[in-house]
Amino acid sequence: MPTHALRSLFLMFVLASAALGQLPGNRTYFGEDIYVASGQQVHNATCVFCSVQVEGDLTGHVFVLFGSLNLSGRVEGGATVIGGNAVVDSQARVGGDTVVLGGNAVYETDESLSGSAYVMGGHLSHVQVAHGQETHPRISLSPLVAALAGVLALMLLSALLFAPRGRRRVVVNQSS
């Protein structure tokens, strides 16, 4: 039964992404790479089982599922990569947060990432920060720590869902 629910959730996600991709300025592809050329402007980019390369401008967000993100342009919103890598070169800019789950994130300069950067299950490249300069959080969890956190979360969830629940006993006072 849980497998059926996960399949249904994944199908709803793909169909919703496809519907949003039909809006003007959005690109949503399944199994076909997305390329935004220099001088070109796209609103949102969603890619499932493919990669996204941005040399131009994205005015919204980029989402990649089981693929990679190569960025040398600009993304005003956030960037999310699940099951792949994110490479952000020194001229690129991400306006929002960058999240990579199950992959690596590499960026050349701290100015490339305006928001926070979170990597779980991979490596986040180290950037030297000048003394006294404030930066947004840059958090990386190794694959071992990520796997342990996932197992712990699964154990807690199963304990909550399948723990025996006590029954309340209602005592009725019968006075004669």
Disulfide bonds with the S-S distance in Angstrom:
Cys47-Cys50 1.70
